[in-house]
Each structure stands twice: as C-alpha cells, then as structure tokens.
C-alpha cells in the first residue's frame, strides 16, 4: 500500500512491517502505540524503523494513519494491560 510519511512516498506491506519489527525490542510506551504481533510498540519507533528516517521528520499521526490502513491496531494511549 502506498503511504506518504514526512512528504515521502512508501510502499508498505503488512507482512514486511511485521518482519522488520520482529527483531526489534519495544521501547517504553508513552503515547500513541501499535500492536504488531504479540508486542506493543510506540508508533514513532515503528515509523523510524520502516522509513529509516529520524523521528523528528514525521508525526505520530502520519504513522498511525499508515499502520491503521495496513490493518494494525493502534491506540492513542498505551492499553492498561501493557502498563501494569
């Protein structure tokens, strides 16, 4: 699926995003997050990995919109189960 993040077009595929994030350890959750596989990642971390751009170059909303369109479950705040 073609997505625009930080004014750059990316062709993203759900299975490729899952494969890229499989070996990445989730950072502590503090804001918008996404469920990939059995893990919960901050969307900024995922955006940095899949676009290879600095986190300051894009917004969490841009990545959340792209990941939602790919079929991932996104949250504005971390779910309660992950915080406990």
C-alpha positions in Angstrom: 0.0 0.0 0.0 1.3 3.4 -0.9 1.6 5.8 2.1 3.1 9.2 2.4 5.1 9.9 5.6 7.1 13.1 6.0 6.3 14.0 2.4 8.0 10.8 1.1 6.0 8.0 -0.5 6.5 4.5 0.8 5.1 1.2 -0.5 4.3 -0.7 2.8 3.1 -4.3 3.1 1.8 -5.6 6.4 3.9 -8.8 6.4 7.0 -6.7 5.6 6.4 -4.4 8.6 5.8 -7.4 10.8 9.1 -9.0 9.6 11.1 -5.7 10.2 9.7 -5.3 13.7 10.2 -9.0 14.7 13.7 -8.5 15.9 13.2 -5.0 17.4 12.7 -4.7 21.1 9.8 -2.4 22.1 10.7 0.8 23.8 8.8 2.0 26.9 5.3 3.2 25.9 4.5 6.9 26.4 1.9 7.9 23.8 0.4 6.5 20.6 1.2 2.8 20.2 0.5 0.0 17.8 0.1 -3.8 18.3 2.4 -5.8 15.9 2.3 -9.5 16.5 2.2 -10.0 20.3 4.1 -6.8 21.1 3.1 -3.2 21.6 5.4 -0.6 20.1 5.4 3.2 20.2 4.4 4.4 16.7 7.4 6.7 16.4 9.7 3.7 16.9 7.9 1.8 14.2 8.0 4.8 11.9 11.7 5.2 12.4 12.3 1.5 11.5 10.1 1.2 8.5 11.0 4.6 6.9 14.7 4.8 8.1 14.1 8.5 8.9 14.7 10.4 12.1 11.6 10.5 14.4 11.6 14.3 14.2 10.8 14.2 10.5 7.3 12.8 10.8 4.3 12.9 13.2 2.8 10.0 15.1 -0.4 10.7 13.3 1.1 10.1 9.9 2.5 6.7 11.0 -0.7 5.8 12.9 -2.8 6.5 9.8 -0.5 4.4 7.6 -0.4 1.5 10.1 -4.2 1.6 10.5 -4.7 1.4 6.7 -2.4 -1.7 6.7 -4.7 -3.4 9.3 -2.7 -2.9 12.5 -4.5 -1.9 15.8 -3.4 1.5 17.0 -4.1 3.2 20.3 -3.8 6.9 21.3 -2.5 5.9 24.7 -1.0 2.6 25.9 -3.6 -0.1 26.9 -4.0 -0.7 30.6 -2.7 -4.3 30.4 0.7 -3.1 29.0 1.1 -0.5 31.7 0.6 -3.0 34.6 
